[in-house]
Amino acid sequence: MRRYVLNLISLLLLGIAFALYSLGCELLEEPETPIFADTDLMDASYSAGQFYFSPSWDVEYLVLGIFQNSIVTTGKRITNMNDMMGGSCTGLSGFNRGQVAEASLYTYSDASGYFIIGSPYDPSGKMYWAVWGFNADWVIISSSEQTTTTFP
């Protein structure tokens, strides 16, 4: 009798495991979290010298920020802007909606709060980056999760 109950429990657990696997294991994966609270999640990735992202139709202005330390936010504010080393944004040369080449990055100036035109940025080592988007009223409405990339 005891062996019968153990076999029944084993089959039940196996059935549950199969059901979770059939669902694509979505229940077991960590949820993706945008860097800013109360924003839509924007997909972002890096491959072969290119940053890719997918802003929604209502995003007017975009910023790609590369940080030397993990990005820290409170609400819709980055609290460690002094760690932002480079990136790019809407309106700068080489910035395309949805894609920026690594060769089109600029050095960021914490003092001025903007990218330095004529000062290319070449990330190296372990860096943290994200993309965020503003609507026409300059309200942050979309952001990617933080991504860690090790550059050559």
N, C-alpha and C positions, 0 to 999 in steps of 0.2 A: 504494500500500500504506500509506504513512504517513497519508494522508488517511482511509483506512478505519479505522485504529487510533484516530485522534483522534476520529472520529465515534462509534466504539464506546465510548470513554472518556467522551465527552460524554453519551451515552445512559445509561451506567451511573451517572454523577453525578446526572443528572436523575431517574433512578429512585430513587436514595437520598434525594434532596431530597423527592420526592413521598411516599415512605414515611414520612419524618419528619413531613411536613405532615399526612398521614393519621392519624398518631397523636396529633394535636392539639398538636404541637410541644412536648409535655411534656418531652422530653429537652433542649430548648433553653432552657427557662425556669429562672430561679433558684429553688432550693427555698425554701419558706417556713420560717423558723426562729423558734421561740418564744424569748422573752427569757430564760427560765430553762432551764438544762440539764436533761435527763432529765424533761421534762414533755410532756404531750400538747399539740398545737397547738390553740388556740381561735381560731376565726374572729372577727374584729372589724372594724368599719367605722364611718365617720362620714358622716352625710348630713343636710343641712338642720337643723342644731341638735340632732341625736340621735346618741348613741353606741349602736351595736348590737354584741352579742357572743353567742356560742352556747356556754355552758358545758355540759359533759357532766353526766350524771345524778349522778355521784359528787362533784361540786363542791358544797360546803356554803356557803362564804363566798367573796365576790368583792371585788376591789379594782380600781378604775379610777384610774390615776395619770397625771397630766399634768405633764411636765417641761419646763424651759426649755432644757435641753441634751439631747443624745442619752443614752439610758438605758444605763448601764454595769452589767453584772452579772458576778459570779463565782459559778459554781455556781448556787445558789438564793438568792443575796443580791444586792441592789442596792447598789452601792458609792458611788453619788452621790445618796443620798436628799436631800441639801441642795439638789438641783436640782428636786425635786418641788414644784410650786407649788400644785396643787389636784387635785381628783378627787372620788371618792365611794366608798362601800363598802356591803356588805350591812348592813342595819339602819338606814341613814340615810334620812331623808325624801326621796322622789323616786327612790330607787334601786329599780329593778325587775330581776328576774332576766332578763337578756338585753337590757336597754335602760335608758339614762339620758339624760334631756334635759340639754342644756347649761345650762339655767336651774336645774338641780338639783345643780350642782357646789358644793363647799365649798373654802375655802382650807386648805392643808395646813400644819401647824406642824412643822418639823423638830425643834424643841426638845421638844415633847410626843410626837412620833411619831404624831399623829392629826390628823384633820380638825377644824377649828374650827366648832362648831355656831353658827349665827347669823352666819357670815362667808362670804357667797357668793363664789364664784370665777368670774370672767369672763375666760376665756383670750383673749389677743390676740397677733397676730403668729404667727411660726413656732414651733410647739410639737411635742413628741414625747410620744406616749402609748401605753399598753398596758393590758391587762387580765390579771389573774392570779387563779387560784382555789385554794382550800385544801380539803382533805377535812375530815371531822369531827374529826380529830386535829391540825388546823392545820398540815398538811404541804402544801406547794405541789405540786399535781399537774397543773396545766394553766396555760398562758399563751399570750397572743397574741404575734405578732411586733410589733416596734416600728413605729408608724405616725407619719408626719409630716403634720401638718395646719397650714395657715395660716388662722388665725381673723381675722375683721375687727377 
